[in-house]
Amino acid sequence: RASAVVGCVESYELASRAVALAEERFGGLDIVIANAGVLRDRTLLKMPVEDLDRVLDVHMRGTAYTVHAAWPSLI
């Protein structure tokens, strides 16, 4: 079973909404898989800074925001 929220977890609001939905539907959390990612088919030297920012926002902030929102349910 799964739950889904459409959007991007680079927003803390959306990441926490996704966690809250899963907690509501399943009565809590036992595990979180935070594997959000977005790719740009370019090497680092050929990647515009805007694309690099987007990749880092989704990969790093998305993971951190999701885990941060879920942490209280996991301890």
WOTAKA-V285796 format. One line per field, one symbol per residue. phi: phi as a letter, one per 40 degrees, with the letter a starting at -180 (. if undefined). A space follows every 10 residues. Layout:
BEGIN
phi = ???
END
This chain:
BEGIN
phi = .ababcibcc ccdccccccc cccccbghbb abbbbcaabb cacdccccdc ccdcdcdccc cdcccccccc ddccc
END
